[in-house]
Amino acid sequence: MKIGIDARLLSTKIRGTARYLKNILDYLPEFDHHNKYFVFQYEDIPCNNEFYQYILIKRSRLPRQIYEHFWLNFILPKIIKEFNIDIFFTPYVFVPFKKDGWKNVIVIHDALTKVCGQYYSYHYRKYMDLLVPQSIKRSDAIVTVSESAMRDIIKHFNAPSEKINFLHLWTDKKYKQLTLSLQEKQFLLKKYNIPEDFVLFVSVLEERKNISGIIKISDILLGKGFNTNFVLVGRKGFGFNKIEKELLKRKDRIYILSDVGDDDLVKIYNIAKVFIFPSFNEGFGLPPLEAMKCGIPVVASNNSSMPEVVGEGGLLGDAEDYDFFAENIIKLFIDNPFYNLMSEKALHQARKFSAEKHLRKLIEIFDNLK
């Protein structure tokens, strides 16, 4: 079969979805040797994999969202017909309003605008309310990234259960334990102006991720006599303005890095002491998995998909139980046998998530639509 992949997101700042798409494109050639793939992407994105046939999209002077929907509904159907595409696969929900002969496979990563809408703007919630149900109706199969997300999508968007499959995510092979020399560590610490022995957080700095909770945990630790440093890696997101002043007050112990390349990020995971993730809700939660792949003990919230992802590989507690987070961070810092045990558990849990499991199921979904 001929399968077209919507890869326009590779050029956007929707990092989690773009990373998911990049992993699909990087690893798919290892597992599918019978289907033919066409990749629709903007012309200024590298086209360097001979496995794919690239169909390039020209940039437009129109606002991005307007042009993307124009392309999706008026240009894409012509391309699909021209190349006799059998399946249109998109990692970001939206499909053309009309279809003529091809099948649609969509990825809905979560139902967070419904489950915890207070963390999204009114206009974005209405935008998703309008378009997601229509895409579900026009889809022939739906993929999501956790059992928790699947339940939410069925409940809040009334998605047919027979259409939807959850396929857990995985990390790129670069996320692994590294043996860094003292010189390499010192270079990295100096490059980003961060201290040693820090607690790491990686994700968008927004309300839903409970950044205010990290501030409270930092204060609790200080009150207990532990002046623990935190490093937060991520761009500013929804609601950041509400906590920015409080973060600045603690800039001597809470460090913010907004622009870190993937290669350096792997090294930062490896020099971190503990990984913290007190998010209020996650469709999957890739950063804790990345941390576990690097052997870093994880302390995370026990809601939504976190029990699926972290499981026995980390320490899970209520997102607002800040004493729980503080106490376990202290224990990990002072109890070496406990630290080593949690590091081993993290590595063991992380081995359960692989590209092979995800992609073999995804290819099976494509093949079943023949």
C-alpha positions as CSV (number, residue, x, y, z in Angstrom):
1,M,0.0,0.0,0.0
2,K,0.9,3.6,-0.4
3,I,0.8,5.6,2.9
4,G,1.1,9.4,3.1
5,I,2.5,10.9,6.3
6,D,1.7,14.5,7.2
7,A,5.1,15.8,8.4
8,R,4.4,19.5,8.4
9,L,4.8,19.6,12.2
10,L,8.5,19.0,11.9
11,S,8.9,22.8,11.4
12,T,6.7,23.9,14.4
13,K,7.3,24.4,18.1
14,I,4.8,21.6,19.1
15,R,7.8,19.8,20.5
16,G,6.2,16.6,21.9
17,T,4.2,15.8,18.8
18,A,7.1,16.8,16.5
19,R,9.4,14.5,18.5
20,Y,6.9,11.7,18.2
21,L,6.7,12.2,14.4
22,K,10.5,12.3,14.1
23,N,10.8,9.0,15.9
24,I,8.2,7.5,13.6
25,L,10.2,8.6,10.5
26,D,13.5,7.6,12.0
27,Y,12.5,4.1,13.0
28,L,9.8,3.0,10.6
29,P,12.2,1.9,7.9
30,E,13.5,-0.8,10.3
31,F,10.2,-2.5,10.6
32,D,8.1,-2.1,7.4
33,H,9.4,-3.7,4.2
34,H,6.2,-4.0,2.2
35,N,4.4,-0.6,2.2
36,K,5.6,2.5,0.4
37,Y,5.7,5.8,2.2
38,F,5.3,9.4,1.0
39,V,6.2,12.2,3.3
40,F,4.5,15.6,3.0
41,Q,6.7,18.3,4.5
42,Y,7.9,21.8,4.0
43,E,10.7,22.3,1.4
44,D,13.2,23.8,3.9
45,I,13.2,20.6,6.1
46,P,16.0,18.1,5.3
47,C,14.9,15.1,3.1
48,N,17.6,12.6,3.8
49,N,16.1,9.2,4.0
50,E,15.9,7.1,0.8
51,F,13.2,5.0,2.3
52,Y,10.7,7.7,1.8
53,Q,9.4,9.6,-1.3
54,Y,9.2,13.3,-0.3
55,I,6.4,15.6,-1.5
56,L,7.5,19.1,-0.7
57,I,5.3,21.9,0.4
58,K,6.1,25.5,-0.4
59,R,5.9,28.1,2.3
60,S,3.1,30.7,2.1
61,R,2.8,34.3,3.3
62,L,-0.6,33.5,4.8
63,P,-0.7,33.0,8.6
64,R,0.4,29.5,9.4
65,Q,-2.9,28.1,10.8
66,I,-4.8,29.5,7.8
67,Y,-2.5,28.1,5.2
68,E,-2.2,24.7,7.0
69,H,-6.0,24.2,6.8
70,F,-6.1,25.5,3.2
71,W,-3.3,23.0,2.2
72,L,-5.0,20.2,4.1
73,N,-8.4,20.7,2.4
74,F,-7.6,21.9,-1.1
75,I,-4.1,20.9,-2.0
76,L,-3.6,17.6,-0.2
77,P,-6.6,15.8,-1.7
78,K,-5.2,16.5,-5.2
79,I,-1.8,15.1,-4.1
80,I,-3.4,12.0,-2.7
81,K,-5.2,11.3,-6.0
82,E,-2.2,12.1,-8.1
83,F,0.0,9.6,-6.2
84,N,-2.8,7.1,-5.5
85,I,-2.3,7.2,-1.8
86,D,-4.2,4.5,0.1
87,I,-3.8,5.8,3.7
88,F,-3.3,9.3,5.0
89,F,-1.6,9.2,8.4
90,T,-1.3,12.3,10.5
91,P,0.3,12.6,14.0
92,Y,-1.9,15.6,14.8
93,V,-5.6,14.8,14.5
94,F,-6.7,16.9,11.5
95,V,-7.7,15.4,8.2
96,P,-9.4,16.9,5.1
97,F,-13.1,17.7,5.4
98,K,-13.8,15.3,2.5
99,K,-12.1,12.1,1.4
100,D,-12.5,10.2,-1.8
101,G,-11.3,6.6,-1.7
102,W,-8.4,6.8,0.8
103,K,-8.4,5.9,4.5
104,N,-7.5,8.2,7.4
105,V,-5.4,7.2,10.4
106,I,-5.1,9.9,13.0
107,V,-3.2,10.3,16.3
108,I,-4.9,11.9,19.2
109,H,-2.3,12.2,22.0
110,D,-4.8,13.1,24.7
111,A,-8.1,14.8,25.6
112,L,-6.5,17.3,27.9
113,T,-8.6,20.3,26.7
114,K,-11.6,18.3,28.0
115,V,-10.0,16.7,31.1
116,C,-8.2,19.8,32.4
117,G,-9.4,22.7,30.2
118,Q,-8.4,25.3,32.8
119,Y,-4.9,24.9,31.6
120,Y,-5.7,26.0,28.0
121,S,-7.0,29.2,26.4
122,Y,-10.7,29.5,25.7
123,H,-10.0,29.9,21.9
124,Y,-7.8,26.8,21.8
125,R,-10.4,24.7,23.7
126,K,-13.2,25.8,21.2
127,Y,-10.9,25.2,18.3
128,M,-10.3,21.6,19.4
129,D,-14.0,21.1,20.3
130,L,-15.0,22.0,16.8
131,L,-12.4,20.1,14.8
132,V,-11.5,17.0,16.8
133,P,-15.0,15.4,16.7
134,Q,-15.1,16.0,12.9
135,S,-11.7,14.3,12.5
136,I,-12.8,11.3,14.6
137,K,-15.9,10.9,12.3
138,R,-13.7,11.0,9.2
139,S,-11.0,8.6,10.6
140,D,-10.8,4.9,9.8
141,A,-8.5,4.2,12.8
142,I,-7.3,6.2,15.8
143,V,-4.0,5.9,17.6
144,T,-3.3,7.3,21.0
145,V,-0.3,6.9,23.3
146,S,-1.6,5.4,26.6
147,E,-4.5,3.5,28.0
148,S,-5.4,6.5,30.1
149,A,-5.6,8.8,27.1
150,M,-7.7,6.2,25.2
151,R,-10.3,6.1,28.0
152,D,-10.4,9.9,28.1
153,I,-10.8,10.2,24.3
154,I,-13.7,7.7,24.3
155,K,-15.4,9.4,27.2
156,H,-15.0,13.1,26.2
157,F,-15.0,12.9,22.4
158,N,-17.3,9.9,22.1
159,A,-14.8,8.1,19.9
160,P,-15.8,4.6,18.9
161,S,-13.8,2.1,21.0
162,E,-13.5,-0.3,18.0
163,K,-11.6,2.4,16.1
164,I,-9.0,3.3,18.7
165,N,-5.7,1.7,19.8
166,F,-3.2,2.8,22.4
167,L,0.5,2.4,21.5
168,H,2.9,3.4,24.1
169,L,5.7,5.8,23.1
170,W,9.4,5.1,23.2
171,T,12.6,7.2,23.3
172,D,15.3,7.7,20.7
173,K,18.3,5.4,21.2
174,K,20.4,8.4,22.2
175,Y,18.6,8.4,25.6
176,K,20.8,6.1,27.6
177,Q,23.3,5.9,30.4
178,L,26.5,7.8,29.5
179,T,29.9,7.7,31.1
180,L,30.9,11.3,31.0
181,S,34.4,12.4,32.1
182,L,34.8,15.0,34.8
183,Q,36.0,17.4,32.1
184,E,32.8,16.8,30.0
185,K,30.6,17.3,33.1
186,Q,32.4,20.5,34.0
187,F,32.1,21.8,30.4
188,L,28.4,21.2,30.4
189,L,27.8,22.8,33.8
190,K,29.8,25.9,32.7
191,K,28.1,26.1,29.3
192,Y,24.6,26.3,30.9
193,N,25.7,28.0,34.1
194,I,24.1,25.3,36.3
195,P,25.3,23.7,39.6
196,E,26.2,20.1,40.3
197,D,23.8,17.6,42.0
198,F,20.5,19.1,40.8
199,V,16.9,18.0,40.5
200,L,15.9,18.0,36.9
201,F,12.6,18.8,35.2
202,V,12.1,18.7,31.4
203,S,8.9,19.9,29.7
204,V,7.0,23.0,28.8
205,L,7.0,25.5,31.7
206,E,3.2,25.8,32.1
207,E,0.5,25.5,34.7
208,R,-0.5,22.0,33.9
209,K,3.0,20.8,34.6
210,N,2.7,22.1,38.2
211,I,5.7,24.4,38.1
212,S,4.2,26.2,41.1
213,G,4.5,22.9,42.9
214,I,8.2,22.7,42.1
215,I,8.6,26.1,43.7
216,K,6.8,24.8,46.9
217,I,8.9,21.7,47.0
218,S,12.0,23.8,46.7
219,D,10.8,25.9,49.6
220,I,10.0,22.8,51.7
221,L,13.5,21.4,51.1
222,L,15.1,24.7,52.1
223,G,13.0,24.8,55.3
224,K,14.3,21.3,56.1
225,G,17.9,22.5,55.7
226,F,18.5,21.2,52.2
227,N,19.4,24.0,49.8
228,T,18.7,21.8,46.8
229,N,19.1,23.1,43.2
230,F,16.6,22.6,40.5
231,V,17.1,22.9,36.7
232,L,14.0,23.4,34.6
233,V,14.5,22.7,30.9
234,G,11.7,23.9,28.5
235,R,10.0,26.8,26.8
236,K,7.5,29.1,28.5
237,G,3.9,27.9,28.2
238,F,0.4,28.7,29.3
239,G,0.2,30.5,32.6
240,F,4.0,31.0,33.0
241,N,3.5,34.7,33.6
242,K,1.7,33.8,36.9
243,I,4.8,32.2,38.4
244,E,7.6,34.0,36.7
245,K,8.1,36.4,39.6
246,E,8.3,33.6,42.1
247,L,10.9,31.8,40.0
248,L,13.0,34.9,39.7
249,K,12.9,35.2,43.5
250,R,14.6,31.8,43.7
251,K,17.0,32.1,40.8
252,D,19.8,31.2,43.1
253,R,18.4,27.6,43.4
254,I,15.9,27.3,40.5
255,Y,17.6,27.5,37.1
256,I,15.7,27.8,33.8
257,L,17.1,26.6,30.4
258,S,14.9,27.5,27.5
259,D,17.1,26.4,24.6
260,V,18.9,23.0,24.9
261,G,19.7,20.8,21.9
262,D,18.8,17.1,22.0
263,D,22.5,15.9,22.3
264,D,23.1,18.2,25.3
265,L,19.8,17.2,26.8
266,V,20.8,13.6,27.0
267,K,24.0,14.7,28.9
268,I,22.0,16.9,31.2
269,Y,19.8,13.9,32.1
270,N,22.9,11.9,32.8
271,I,24.4,14.5,35.2
272,A,21.2,15.1,37.1
273,K,20.8,13.6,40.5
274,V,17.0,13.1,40.5
275,F,14.2,13.7,37.9
276,I,10.9,15.4,39.1
277,F,7.6,15.4,37.3
278,P,4.6,16.6,39.4
279,S,2.3,17.2,36.4
280,F,-1.4,17.4,36.9
281,N,-2.3,15.3,33.8
282,E,-0.4,13.7,30.9
283,G,-1.4,11.9,27.7
284,F,1.8,9.9,28.1
285,G,4.7,11.9,29.7
286,L,7.8,11.3,27.6
287,P,10.4,13.1,29.8
288,P,10.1,10.6,32.7
289,L,10.7,7.8,30.3
290,E,13.8,9.6,28.9
291,A,15.1,10.1,32.5
292,M,14.5,6.4,33.3
293,K,16.4,5.4,30.1
294,C,19.3,7.3,31.5
295,G,19.1,5.6,34.9
296,I,17.9,8.6,36.8
297,P,15.5,8.0,39.7
298,V,12.1,9.6,39.0
299,V,9.7,11.2,41.5
300,A,6.4,11.9,39.7
301,S,2.7,12.4,40.2
302,N,0.5,9.3,40.2
303,N,-2.3,10.5,37.9
304,S,-3.4,9.9,34.3
305,S,-0.8,8.0,32.4
306,M,2.0,8.2,34.9
307,P,1.4,4.8,36.5
308,E,1.6,3.2,33.0
309,V,4.8,5.0,32.1
310,V,6.7,5.2,35.4
311,G,5.1,2.2,37.2
312,E,7.5,0.5,39.6
313,G,10.4,2.4,37.9
314,G,9.9,5.5,40.1
315,L,8.3,7.0,43.1
316,L,4.7,8.1,42.6
317,G,2.5,10.3,44.7
318,D,-0.3,12.9,44.6
319,A,0.6,15.9,42.5
320,E,-0.2,18.2,45.3
321,D,1.5,16.2,48.1
322,Y,4.6,18.4,48.1
323,D,6.0,16.9,51.3
324,F,6.0,13.5,49.5
325,F,8.2,14.9,46.7
326,A,10.5,16.7,49.2
327,E,10.9,13.7,51.5
328,N,11.8,11.3,48.6
329,I,14.2,13.8,47.1
330,I,16.0,14.0,50.4
331,K,16.1,10.2,50.7
332,L,17.5,9.8,47.2
333,F,20.2,12.4,48.0
334,I,21.3,10.8,51.3
335,D,20.6,7.1,51.0
336,N,23.0,5.6,48.4
337,P,21.6,2.0,48.5
338,F,18.1,3.4,48.0
339,Y,19.3,5.6,45.2
340,N,21.0,2.7,43.4
341,L,17.9,0.5,43.8
342,M,15.7,3.2,42.2
343,S,18.2,3.7,39.4
344,E,18.0,0.0,38.6
345,K,14.2,0.0,38.8
346,A,14.1,3.0,36.4
347,L,16.3,1.2,33.8
348,H,14.2,-2.0,34.1
349,Q,10.9,-0.1,33.6
350,A,12.3,1.8,30.6
351,R,13.1,-1.4,28.8
352,K,9.4,-2.1,28.5
353,F,9.0,0.7,25.9
354,S,10.4,0.2,22.4
355,A,10.1,1.4,18.8
356,E,9.5,-2.2,17.7
357,K,6.4,-2.6,19.9
358,H,4.9,0.7,18.8
359,L,5.7,0.4,15.1
360,R,4.7,-3.2,14.6
361,K,1.3,-2.4,16.0
362,L,1.1,0.8,13.8
363,I,2.0,-1.2,10.7
364,E,-0.6,-3.8,11.6
365,I,-3.2,-1.0,11.8
366,F,-2.3,0.2,8.3
367,D,-2.4,-3.4,6.9
368,N,-5.8,-4.1,8.4
369,L,-7.2,-1.2,6.4
370,K,-6.5,-2.8,3.1
